Amino acid sequence: MKLRPLTGAITALVTPFKQQNVAFDDLQKLVEFQIKSGINGLVPVGTTGESPTLSHDEHMDVIRAVVEGARKRVPVIAGTGSNSTQEAVELTVLAHKAGADAMLVVAPYYNKPSQEGLFLHFSAVAEATSRPIILYSIPGRCGIEIGVPVIERLRAKYPHVRYIKEAGGSVDRVDQIKQALGKDMTVLSGDDSLTVPFMSVGAEGVISVASNLKPKEVAQLVKFGLEGDFAKALKLHRKLWPLFKNLFIEPNPVPVKVAMARTGIIASDEVRPPLCGMSKANHATLLATLEACK
């Protein structure tokens, strides 16, 4: 099947756990729930999937399980980033072999390479696969931003590097990317609360945390934006905004797992250390938000 465009509402999947093991039954149910709710793509083992605390074997097992569960109905975009170039290349090769349709590759965290180092890092990953690569710029977690000149160089050299997940919180930054590259670079919002503002300057969707919980609603919001109906998109954004905000009242994916367990989407809200359960006060705030956003 020809790969569909990597646009629209794409879910950054949580990794369900049971007694600290990956709960593959819950994962398969989650994949089915997402697809039946109209989501446009799935991202296993990103940050929301707690990839930093999965072993390499678990990482690949989750990708394989999502590929198997999706059955080519929607694209599967595997998280294969690392702060080690060698590891990012290895994960990309393995994900390609496992059947992932595309790769989401975060900027190297902690190392804080130069912009030339970033270019060389992403070049090595791009040369390891012919499948689409989504660059992932999230300076709040990585300490660095993928500069627009680096994005331009990568796009010019590698035809399959034509997407970026932008999680820097700046509409101006999205505008810069679109003015520099136009239709040659597809921008996806990395923040649910900024999807509508980003789409107003040219972004073509979102890689969403909230859609784990509300896939139908997030897909509808993005559809309105893609159709240019920003009045309807804004109305739905305003309804969902308290949820967008309070799903990040504690570190992601702690709150969204609590919300998903509360609503029966997954069986347990377990996370792996160093993440931990929510405080009582924030737990109460989140449950009140769930009630308000029904």
Secondary structure, 3 states (H helix, E strand, C coil): CCCCCCCEEEEECCCCEECCEECHHHHHHHHHHHHHCCCCEEECCCCCCCHHHCCHHHHHHHHHHHHHHHCCCCCEEEECCCCCHHHHHHHHHHHHHHCCCEEEEECCCCCCCCHHHHHHHHHHHHCCCCCCEEEEECHHHHCCCCCHHHHHHHHHHCCCEEEEEECCCCHHHHHHHHHHHHHHCEEEECCHHHHHHHHHCCCCEEEECHHHCCHHHHHHHHHHHHCCCHHHHHHHHHHHHHHHHHCCCCCCCHHHHHHHHHCCCCCCCCCCCCCCCCCHHHHHHHHHHHHHCC
